[in-house]
Amino acid sequence: MTVRGLCLALMIVQSAASPAHPRVTWSSSLGVSSLSAIEGLLSRPINGNYAAVLDDGTVRPMKTCHDLLPLVDAGFSHLSPDDSTVGWQLFQVDVVRCTALKILKQARPASTSYLGWFSLSAPAILKLPAGLAPAFTDRELKALARARQRCTSWRTYDRHLKVTVQGDDGALDAPDWAGHIDVLVRGDLNGDGVEDLLLERQAVLKEGGANPDSSDQLFIVTDDAKTKCSRIVWSLRDLGG
Amino acid sequence: MAEASRSGPIGLASAATESGWTSLAGPPWGSTHGPTGGPHPRGIPPRAHRSHHRLAPQPLNPELLYQDLKAQEGQVLFMYLDTANPPKVTVGIGNMLPNVAAAQALPFVNTETKAPATPAEIEHAFKSVAAMKGSQAAGKYRQTPSIEITEDTAQQLALTRVTHEFIPLLVRHFAGFDDYPLPARRALLDMIYNMGWSSKDAKHGLITFGALRRAAEAGDWKTAALHCHRKDTAPNSKRPSHATLRNEWTKRLFEQADQIAHFDR
């Protein structure tokens, strides 16, 4: 077999379905000891003493994740007690945590996986969809939309991005921003039996002084036989950016 | 103050009478000399002589500056890691804390007990934050219980830096800075507080805004407004990104400076 043929064979093997992880796995950063403990965490009081101020002036306290998640889904534009950028950044931390817990609670073991190639390593992270990249300008936002349509990998989209994996942390370093990528949950997250990843991507602009703009987003990434590329099937809107 | 209020555009008429803060109100270093009394490092550019005011400039009001910095730069009352490499423990409006002792020198409060934080609590909070990974949003660093400084302390820390660090830099590098219209000085202070003057490799910071500096020294605020744009971020946010709003705010300040200069001429 020629080298070219060998490469082709390897690519076919890589893109084929592989045995799924037999169970749902999750990051220790979620603080979840067992799946049965999640309900308790969702019901636990949130430190922030937040309230959503609706357009009609109604104030809706958000004392637990159960209060917070439906209000975030419905959307509201004013946050009490601190409607500043920092206030929304703090709130986003709880939104991310609550959302990740809710997704983990609904997760099921996958019967099929096309993500056998993924492990927390620099090459695997760079193979993820370009849509995980933070967009710093409108131009970049448009470029990201095009990259999504073309199934472009993160490596192809951003050739300057450096990834360093230490333990369960994927540190990201680009010329003008730095951040992290964490695999929060691995399993079937949308009920189709195919393995998905719940990823948290954080990014903070390097130039920004005291409290530079930041982005903290969740993404569900999957891979399937049809598209033959990994893609984002859901993402959490960033309220704190 | 020496300069009485004067009528002018965009509602700035009374600002001249507000400040009792003499360290910022006048040009303690001389308007064309650096903080050490030496000459301007690049000499005075010829166009800088096209000076900006017939009237004495309005003084910088510390309360106004603090509100500017708080709104634009962001204020974090608990310790967090900045974006330096390696990251540094920081508090307030970007006040770096080099070690535990520096943190213990500040009047932190335990927000649960409302009592002054003990040295042990401050040390624990400092070390917990220092041990975390950098490049995260500030909110990720809040500890439980949260050990925080008050707004008054944050204000004092920020204004001390403005007085002793940033105004001297602006005076040194922007010929005639003290004579610039108040909105232009506010905008430049925001930019230098935000970005610093220069990174080690001179690739970042206000030093890279050459066109802005030339326009400012020429009193050409309309052009300055076109060259003050900092890198934008987070357009995927539901709300306009903070950087977008900040850029618009800075641009408006230079446009206000243009109106004031036009009025004075």
Boltz contact constraints between the chains, C-beta under 6 A:
constraints:
  - contact:
      token1: [A, 85]
      token2: [B, 74]
      max_distance: 6.0
  - contact:
      token1: [A, 85]
      token2: [B, 242]
      max_distance: 6.0
  - contact:
      token1: [A, 86]
      token2: [B, 74]
      max_distance: 6.0
  - contact:
      token1: [A, 86]
      token2: [B, 76]
      max_distance: 6.0
  - contact:
      token1: [A, 89]
      token2: [B, 137]
      max_distance: 6.0
  - contact:
      token1: [A, 89]
      token2: [B, 138]
      max_distance: 6.0
  - contact:
      token1: [A, 89]
      token2: [B, 139]
      max_distance: 6.0
  - contact:
      token1: [A, 90]
      token2: [B, 139]
      max_distance: 6.0
  - contact:
      token1: [A, 93]
      token2: [B, 139]
      max_distance: 6.0
  - contact:
      token1: [A, 93]
      token2: [B, 140]
      max_distance: 6.0
  - contact:
      token1: [A, 135]
      token2: [B, 235]
      max_distance: 6.0
  - contact:
      token1: [A, 135]
      token2: [B, 236]
      max_distance: 6.0
  - contact:
      token1: [A, 136]
      token2: [B, 233]
      max_distance: 6.0
  - contact:
      token1: [A, 137]
      token2: [B, 232]
      max_distance: 6.0
  - contact:
      token1: [A, 138]
      token2: [B, 235]
      max_distance: 6.0
  - contact:
      token1: [A, 141]
      token2: [B, 235]
      max_distance: 6.0
  - contact:
      token1: [A, 178]
      token2: [B, 135]
      max_distance: 6.0
  - contact:
      token1: [A, 179]
      token2: [B, 135]
      max_distance: 6.0
  - contact:
      token1: [A, 202]
      token2: [B, 136]
      max_distance: 6.0
  - contact:
      token1: [A, 204]
      token2: [B, 83]
      max_distance: 6.0
  - contact:
      token1: [A, 204]
      token2: [B, 135]
      max_distance: 6.0
  - contact:
      token1: [A, 205]
      token2: [B, 233]
      max_distance: 6.0
  - contact:
      token1: [A, 206]
      token2: [B, 83]
      max_distance: 6.0
  - contact:
      token1: [A, 207]
      token2: [B, 195]
      max_distance: 6.0
  - contact:
      token1: [A, 207]
      token2: [B, 204]
      max_distance: 6.0
  - contact:
      token1: [A, 209]
      token2: [B, 73]
      max_distance: 6.0
  - contact:
      token1: [A, 209]
      token2: [B, 94]
      max_distance: 6.0
  - contact:
      token1: [A, 209]
      token2: [B, 194]
      max_distance: 6.0
  - contact:
      token1: [A, 210]
      token2: [B, 73]
      max_distance: 6.0
  - contact:
      token1: [A, 210]
      token2: [B, 74]
      max_distance: 6.0
  - contact:
      token1: [A, 210]
      token2: [B, 93]
      max_distance: 6.0
  - contact:
      token1: [A, 210]
      token2: [B, 94]
      max_distance: 6.0
  - contact:
      token1: [A, 211]
      token2: [B, 74]
      max_distance: 6.0
  - contact:
      token1: [A, 211]
      token2: [B, 76]
      max_distance: 6.0
  - contact:
      token1: [A, 211]
      token2: [B, 138]
      max_distance: 6.0
  - contact:
      token1: [A, 212]
      token2: [B, 83]
      max_distance: 6.0
  - contact:
      token1: [A, 213]
      token2: [B, 233]
      max_distance: 6.0
  - contact:
      token1: [A, 213]
      token2: [B, 234]
      max_distance: 6.0
  - contact:
      token1: [A, 213]
      token2: [B, 241]
      max_distance: 6.0
  - contact:
      token1: [A, 213]
      token2: [B, 242]
      max_distance: 6.0
  - contact:
      token1: [A, 213]
      token2: [B, 243]
      max_distance: 6.0
  - contact:
      token1: [A, 214]
      token2: [B, 137]
      max_distance: 6.0
  - contact:
      token1: [A, 215]
      token2: [B, 234]
      max_distance: 6.0
  - contact:
      token1: [A, 216]
      token2: [B, 137]
      max_distance: 6.0
  - contact:
      token1: [A, 237]
      token2: [B, 238]
      max_distance: 6.0
  - contact:
      token1: [A, 238]
      token2: [B, 237]
      max_distance: 6.0
  - contact:
      token1: [A, 241]
      token2: [B, 234]
      max_distance: 6.0
  - contact:
      token1: [A, 241]
      token2: [B, 237]
      max_distance: 6.0
  - contact:
      token1: [A, 241]
      token2: [B, 241]
      max_distance: 6.0
